Amino acid sequence: MNNELDLKPEYGIQYEIGTKWELFDARLLMTAAVFDITLENITISETLAVPTGSFTDITTQGGEQKHRGFELGAQGQISQNWFVTSSMMYLDAEYQTGDEREGNTPIDAPEWSANIWTRYEITDNFAMNFGAVYVGDRFANTDNTISKDDYIRFDLGAAYTMNIMNKDVSVRANIKNVFDTDYIEGGEYNMVTVGQERNISLAAEIKF
């Protein structure tokens, strides 16, 4: 409950410095950024010293949540038919609340995360793509006593384009979580989101 408190909206202040490079005749684009984000008026659930009826906690506001880190990215063309894009992020997140959470890491704020995607055009009409997502271990509670393991998920896809009755028709197939990896995607310790098991989807698009 919030005991009829007039809670203020959360807001953030962000500072970021970035740079870009084009290499190998613009076939490779690299980016880098350093950021500092402060979230203010964050909501905090506190345990009541004296429970009120069936309520044992109260929602209040106080302190800040800091996010500092850097992000690196690269995308380019390895060959005439092969394209790759990737990114990596380091994150140092912590509460600055002046209470027992001081210095702890917020829920679902991994220190390291990364992804890479590649597309290979086998012919002018047929292409394959493959990707991998990495998310580091994360805490599942604000006390930082319960954590969720890191995971790597692999995805696979293919696309075929053809001409039917002078209409461009594209057929795409995607497999998410190719190796059917078990992982926890996010959420608090008492209400987590379980990562989707292997999933196959098929879509068709016709351009008039």
Secondary structure, DSSP 8 states (H G I E B T S, - for coil): --TT------EEEEEEEEEEEEETTTTEEEEEEEEEEEEES-EEEEEEEEEETTEEEEEEE-SEEEEEEEEEEEEEESSSSEEEEEEEEEEEEEEE-SSTTTT---TT--SEEEEEEEEEESSSSEEEEEEEEEE--EESSTTS--EE--EEEEEEEEEEEEEETTEEEEEEEEEESTT----EEEEETTEEEE----EEEEEEEEE-
